[in-house]
Structure formats: structure tokens, C-alpha cells
Amino acid sequence: MVTDPPPVLRRSLPPKKEASSIEETKQGEQDDDAVTFCRFCGSKITSDAKFCPYCGISQERKPPPPSTAPKGSGLGKILGMPSFRLRIRVFVISLLIFTACLFLGSQAQLSPEEATRLVEDFGEVIGPHPTAIDIASRNVFICLLLFIPLVGPGILAFVSYNTGIMAAALAQYSGSITSIEIFLTMFLFPWAWLEIAAYSLASAQSIMLLVGGFTRSFRKEAKYFLLSLALCLFLLGSAAIIEAAFIAQ
């Protein structure tokens, strides 16, 4: 008995019709990319057409003119400045305010009676042998006032100006040194730089607290306030120890 041979299994290939449909789809996508719509009547036109063949409206789209408005000025530019850069600038401004007011106060013209009275009052306040705690307590009290927002720089100017007046009184009371010389001499002492840095930092932080209220970052500035307060206490404590040791010699 003769049997038919088994059918040969052949690997089925995708029909040509499906391949052509894929090519047509790709071609259609390319055609869609090359097609746009009239900006006036909405008719479908080629993307490189300069005029609509249906309504005749020009399809050239002019780029918008460059903006002539300033990028930022005044308070908006200041508030948009990065926090670290703004903090450094405010600190430098506070330092300049302190130095300028200190110089102006040291050039005050005092009568001999006024100079004597100021020196005697100053001696009664600090005492004959002030300790580091006495010096630090007075300086810390002043520093805490400088942290008050908005009024901190004003208090800084007032304190530095009165310190300059006291320097002018000491110069006139001694009679052997000029006001310019005593102004420059104050910067030779290390505790003076520590106190100036602490006062300027406190005044700068008072401004940053105000800026934090405008920029809605007050919580962040509150953290910086605690850091600034700790740093100011360290600077003033170190300055008081050095100054008390110098006076005791």
C-alpha cells in the first residue's frame, strides 16, 4: 500500500500586503510631518507653502521681537539674588556703615568739659577692673538689639557713632593723641575686629530676616538667625576674654 509523503512544513512569511501597509503607514507619517494648516482658514497645506492655495493668506510667521524690558531692577533684582551672594553683600554694607559712622563720630568737636564728662561716665560704667563677663554682657545686649528686623542697621549706626564720639573724647582728654590716630589705633586691637564682625553680622541678619519675609523663606532665615546668633556669641565672648586680659596687664 503506497502512502502519500508527509507535507513539507514551510516557514510562513508575512504576506506582502502587510509589508506594503507598513511602508504606507511610514510614508503617511512622513506626509503628516510635511503638512500643516493655514493659520487663517484652517485648510491643510504643505509646511513649506508661503501662501494658502485656498484663501491666499501669507503663511510666513515672523518671530516675536526681542523683549526690551529689563531683566530685573530695584527690589525685584535684590530679592531674586542668590541667598549667599546677597548675604555677603549685606554684611559688607553693614561693615561699611559701622566704619563710616565710627569715623564720623571720632571727628566730633567736643569741648573740654564734655570730653571730661564723657570719659568719667565711661569709667564709671566699665569700672576700674572689668571682667570678661562684664564686657561680654554689654556687648551681647547691643548685639541682640541689632538682630531686630528693619531697625538693626539704624541701631548699628547709632552705636558706632557714639563709640566714635567716645574715642574723640578720649583723644581730647589725653591731649597727646589726635582723633584720627585714635580711630586708626582701634583697628590694631584684635578684639575690635571681632566685635565689629559680630555687630555687622547681626545687622546683616536683621536685613535678611526682612528679606525672608518678602520672599516667603522666613523659616529658612530663622535657621540662619540661630547660626548667626551662635557665631556672634562666640565672637563677642572671645573678644571679651582678650580685652579683659589686656586690661588686666
Kinemage of the C-alpha trace (Angstrom):
@kinemage 1
@onewidth
@group {chain A} dominant
@subgroup {mainchain}
@vectorlist {calphas} color= white
{ca met a 1} P 0.000 0.000 0.000
{ca val a 2} L 1.531 3.299 -1.105
{ca thr a 3} L 1.102 6.288 1.197
{ca asp a 4} L 1.422 9.939 0.245
{ca pro a 5} L 4.560 11.679 1.509
{ca pro a 6} L 4.058 13.933 4.515
{ca pro a 7} L 3.533 17.567 3.651
{ca val a 8} L 6.642 19.727 3.835
{ca leu a 9} L 6.478 22.211 6.682
{ca arg a 10} L 7.490 25.580 5.443
{ca arg a 11} L 8.160 28.678 7.481
{ca ser a 12} L 5.363 31.102 6.917
{ca leu a 13} L 6.405 34.505 5.676
{ca pro a 14} L 4.415 37.683 6.269
{ca pro a 15} L 2.282 38.476 3.300
{ca lys a 16} L 3.488 41.200 1.004
{ca lys a 17} L 0.316 43.061 1.606
{ca glu a 18} L 1.178 43.599 5.294
{ca ala a 19} L 4.707 44.837 4.444
{ca ser a 20} L 3.339 47.299 1.973
{ca ser a 21} L 0.830 48.539 4.534
{ca ile a 22} L 3.685 49.254 6.990
{ca glu a 23} L 5.534 51.208 4.316
{ca glu a 24} L 2.385 53.131 3.531
{ca thr a 25} L 1.940 53.943 7.221
{ca lys a 26} L 5.509 55.268 7.468
{ca gln a 27} L 5.026 57.261 4.295
{ca gly a 28} L 1.812 58.636 5.714
{ca glu a 29} L 3.575 59.722 8.886
{ca gln a 30} L 6.228 61.487 6.813
{ca asp a 31} L 3.496 63.156 4.801
{ca asp a 32} L 1.792 64.266 8.014
{ca asp a 33} L 5.063 65.793 9.200
{ca ala a 34} L 5.269 67.762 5.954
{ca val a 35} L 1.687 69.015 6.262
{ca thr a 36} L 0.430 71.940 8.289
{ca phe a 37} L -2.717 74.036 8.409
{ca cys a 38} L -3.475 77.522 7.191
{ca arg a 39} L -3.343 79.991 10.044
{ca phe a 40} L -6.407 81.809 8.646
{ca cys a 41} L -8.848 79.309 7.104
{ca gly a 42} L -7.509 76.085 8.647
{ca ser a 43} L -7.088 74.228 5.358
{ca lys a 44} L -4.418 71.532 5.107
{ca ile a 45} L -1.370 72.787 3.224
{ca thr a 46} L 2.275 71.787 2.886
{ca ser a 47} L 4.634 73.018 5.542
{ca asp a 48} L 6.833 74.880 3.044
{ca ala a 49} L 3.924 76.775 1.459
{ca lys a 50} L 4.264 80.551 1.643
{ca phe a 51} L 0.639 81.216 0.686
{ca cys a 52} L -2.548 79.251 1.279
{ca pro a 53} L -3.898 77.951 -2.083
{ca tyr a 54} L -7.467 78.290 -0.802
{ca cys a 55} L -7.613 81.729 0.814
{ca gly a 56} L -4.355 83.281 -0.419
{ca ile a 57} L -3.197 84.413 3.036
{ca ser a 58} L 0.568 84.559 3.558
{ca gln a 59} L 1.882 81.807 5.809
{ca glu a 60} L 5.164 83.483 6.820
{ca arg a 61} L 5.370 83.644 10.587
{ca lys a 62} L 7.596 86.428 11.842
{ca pro a 63} L 9.478 85.736 15.093
{ca pro a 64} L 8.359 87.870 18.028
{ca pro a 65} L 10.518 90.965 18.616
{ca pro a 66} L 13.099 90.654 21.389
{ca ser a 67} L 11.912 91.902 24.733
{ca thr a 68} L 13.298 95.290 25.701
{ca ala a 69} L 12.145 95.032 29.311
{ca pro a 70} L 14.976 94.922 31.865
{ca lys a 71} L 15.701 91.542 33.373
{ca gly a 72} L 15.359 92.902 36.843
{ca ser a 73} L 15.968 96.065 38.759
{ca gly a 74} L 15.464 97.525 42.170
{ca leu a 75} L 13.929 95.406 44.883
{ca gly a 76} L 12.976 92.613 42.462
{ca lys a 77} L 16.585 92.158 41.390
{ca ile a 78} L 17.755 92.154 45.012
{ca leu a 79} L 15.143 89.620 46.095
{ca gly a 80} L 15.984 87.416 43.113
{ca met a 81} L 19.667 87.313 44.003
{ca pro a 82} L 21.044 84.035 45.396
{ca ser a 83} L 20.913 83.933 49.187
{ca phe a 84} L 24.656 83.517 49.788
{ca arg a 85} L 25.645 86.354 47.454
{ca leu a 86} L 23.042 88.672 48.939
{ca arg a 87} L 24.131 87.769 52.465
{ca ile a 88} L 27.771 88.637 51.681
{ca arg a 89} L 26.792 91.971 50.157
{ca val a 90} L 24.584 92.924 53.074
{ca phe a 91} L 27.374 92.002 55.507
{ca val a 92} L 29.860 94.202 53.624
{ca ile a 93} L 27.356 97.080 53.596
{ca ser a 94} L 26.843 96.726 57.363
{ca leu a 95} L 30.610 96.707 57.856
{ca leu a 96} L 30.948 99.902 55.819
{ca ile a 97} L 28.119 101.557 57.763
{ca phe a 98} L 29.814 100.747 61.065
{ca thr a 99} L 33.210 102.016 59.892
{ca ala a 100} L 31.813 105.213 58.348
{ca cys a 101} L 29.737 106.130 61.412
{ca leu a 102} L 32.659 105.309 63.702
{ca phe a 103} L 34.882 107.673 61.719
{ca leu a 104} L 32.284 110.458 61.710
{ca gly a 105} L 31.832 110.147 65.456
{ca ser a 106} L 35.571 110.230 66.090
{ca gln a 107} L 35.777 113.579 64.274
{ca ala a 108} L 33.215 115.246 66.545
{ca gln a 109} L 34.321 118.536 68.090
{ca leu a 110} L 33.868 118.405 71.870
{ca ser a 111} L 34.554 120.993 74.492
{ca pro a 112} L 36.998 120.086 77.286
{ca glu a 113} L 34.099 119.890 79.741
{ca glu a 114} L 32.126 117.499 77.525
{ca ala a 115} L 35.165 115.313 76.916
{ca thr a 116} L 35.925 115.115 80.647
{ca arg a 117} L 32.322 114.267 81.497
{ca leu a 118} L 32.117 111.512 78.855
{ca val a 119} L 35.387 109.938 79.981
{ca glu a 120} L 34.317 109.972 83.638
{ca asp a 121} L 30.912 108.486 82.821
{ca phe a 122} L 32.561 105.804 80.705
{ca gly a 123} L 34.941 104.950 83.548
{ca glu a 124} L 32.024 104.557 85.963
{ca val a 125} L 30.204 102.244 83.557
{ca ile a 126} L 33.068 99.848 82.846
{ca gly a 127} L 34.608 100.048 86.326
{ca pro a 128} L 38.299 100.038 87.250
{ca his a 129} L 38.827 96.331 86.539
{ca pro a 130} L 36.156 94.999 84.154
{ca thr a 131} L 35.948 91.238 83.801
{ca ala a 132} L 35.270 89.278 80.642
{ca ile a 133} L 31.693 88.673 81.806
{ca asp a 134} L 31.100 92.412 82.279
{ca ile a 135} L 32.415 93.242 78.833
{ca ala a 136} L 30.617 90.358 77.127
{ca ser a 137} L 27.261 91.095 78.784
{ca arg a 138} L 27.212 94.677 77.485
{ca asn a 139} L 28.308 93.676 74.003
{ca val a 140} L 25.811 90.803 73.788
{ca phe a 141} L 22.966 93.128 74.795
{ca ile a 142} L 23.894 95.528 71.995
{ca cys a 143} L 24.239 92.640 69.552
{ca leu a 144} L 20.762 91.317 70.354
{ca leu a 145} L 19.291 94.726 69.533
{ca leu a 146} L 20.991 94.628 66.144
{ca phe a 147} L 19.081 91.460 65.208
{ca ile a 148} L 15.765 93.344 65.234
{ca pro a 149} L 14.500 93.446 61.612
{ca leu a 150} L 14.362 96.811 59.862
{ca val a 151} L 15.864 98.787 62.779
{ca gly a 152} L 19.068 96.770 63.153
{ca pro a 153} L 21.146 98.904 60.733
{ca gly a 154} L 19.903 102.090 62.419
{ca ile a 155} L 20.969 100.814 65.835
{ca leu a 156} L 24.316 99.802 64.317
{ca ala a 157} L 24.877 103.338 63.006
{ca phe a 158} L 23.862 104.849 66.368
{ca val a 159} L 26.159 102.566 68.385
{ca ser a 160} L 29.156 103.045 66.096
{ca tyr a 161} L 28.701 106.827 66.005
{ca asn a 162} L 28.575 107.041 69.794
{ca thr a 163} L 31.641 104.802 70.012
{ca gly a 164} L 33.411 107.272 67.732
{ca ile a 165} L 32.352 110.177 69.961
{ca met a 166} L 33.825 108.345 72.949
{ca ala a 167} L 37.057 107.911 71.001
{ca ala a 168} L 37.091 111.650 70.260
{ca ala a 169} L 36.522 112.381 73.964
{ca leu a 170} L 39.417 110.114 74.965
{ca ala a 171} L 41.672 111.801 72.399
{ca gln a 172} L 40.807 115.273 73.654
{ca tyr a 173} L 41.021 114.223 77.301
{ca ser a 174} L 44.509 112.773 76.875
{ca gly a 175} L 45.781 115.683 74.808
{ca ser a 176} L 48.607 113.581 73.384
{ca ile a 177} L 46.790 111.865 70.508
{ca thr a 178} L 44.572 113.109 67.706
{ca ser a 179} L 41.138 111.790 66.820
{ca ile a 180} L 42.454 110.301 63.556
{ca glu a 181} L 45.195 108.462 65.423
{ca ile a 182} L 42.818 107.015 67.999
{ca phe a 183} L 40.429 105.973 65.201
{ca leu a 184} L 43.198 104.063 63.450
{ca thr a 185} L 44.507 102.676 66.751
{ca met a 186} L 41.192 100.961 67.459
{ca phe a 187} L 41.720 98.680 64.458
{ca leu a 188} L 45.042 97.474 65.848
{ca phe a 189} L 43.355 95.528 68.648
{ca pro a 190} L 42.115 92.016 67.771
{ca trp a 191} L 39.001 92.265 69.956
{ca ala a 192} L 37.890 95.328 67.996
{ca trp a 193} L 37.766 93.305 64.769
{ca leu a 194} L 35.846 90.512 66.498
{ca glu a 195} L 33.271 92.950 67.871
{ca ile a 196} L 32.905 94.757 64.547
{ca ala a 197} L 32.410 91.444 62.738
{ca ala a 198} L 29.771 90.337 65.257
{ca tyr a 199} L 27.867 93.633 65.074
{ca ser a 200} L 27.964 93.687 61.269
{ca leu a 201} L 26.801 90.067 61.098
{ca ala a 202} L 23.879 90.780 63.433
{ca ser a 203} L 22.851 93.847 61.430
{ca ala a 204} L 23.098 91.899 58.166
{ca gln a 205} L 20.952 89.096 59.567
{ca ser a 206} L 18.282 91.606 60.596
{ca ile a 207} L 18.049 92.678 56.952
{ca met a 208} L 17.981 89.058 55.776
{ca leu a 209} L 15.089 88.332 58.135
{ca leu a 210} L 13.207 91.169 56.478
{ca val a 211} L 14.077 89.822 53.022
{ca gly a 212} L 12.925 86.370 54.136
{ca gly a 213} L 9.508 87.827 54.888
{ca phe a 214} L 9.235 89.184 51.333
{ca thr a 215} L 10.496 86.015 49.637
{ca arg a 216} L 8.479 83.644 51.856
{ca ser a 217} L 11.641 81.994 53.162
{ca phe a 218} L 11.337 83.230 56.727
{ca arg a 219} L 11.644 79.718 58.146
{ca lys a 220} L 14.961 79.278 56.339
{ca glu a 221} L 16.190 82.648 57.609
{ca ala a 222} L 15.174 81.666 61.136
{ca lys a 223} L 17.718 78.833 60.936
{ca tyr a 224} L 20.362 81.271 59.724
{ca phe a 225} L 19.390 83.557 62.594
{ca leu a 226} L 20.219 80.843 65.117
{ca leu a 227} L 23.534 80.148 63.383
{ca ser a 228} L 24.370 83.860 63.266
{ca leu a 229} L 23.442 84.280 66.919
{ca ala a 230} L 25.702 81.408 67.948
{ca leu a 231} L 28.568 82.822 65.879
{ca cys a 232} L 28.084 86.309 67.334
{ca leu a 233} L 28.116 84.941 70.880
{ca phe a 234} L 31.347 83.105 70.121
{ca leu a 235} L 32.973 86.209 68.610
{ca leu a 236} L 31.894 88.511 71.426
{ca gly a 237} L 32.912 86.006 74.102
{ca ser a 238} L 36.359 85.640 72.548
{ca ala a 239} L 36.698 89.411 72.220
{ca ala a 240} L 35.721 89.934 75.868
{ca ile a 241} L 38.294 87.409 77.092
{ca ile a 242} L 41.080 89.029 75.052
{ca glu a 243} L 40.098 92.569 76.064
{ca ala a 244} L 39.821 91.704 79.766
{ca ala a 245} L 43.234 90.034 79.685
{ca phe a 246} L 44.722 93.115 78.001
{ca ile a 247} L 43.207 95.482 80.594
{ca ala a 248} L 44.420 93.312 83.492
{ca gln a 249} L 48.029 93.628 82.347
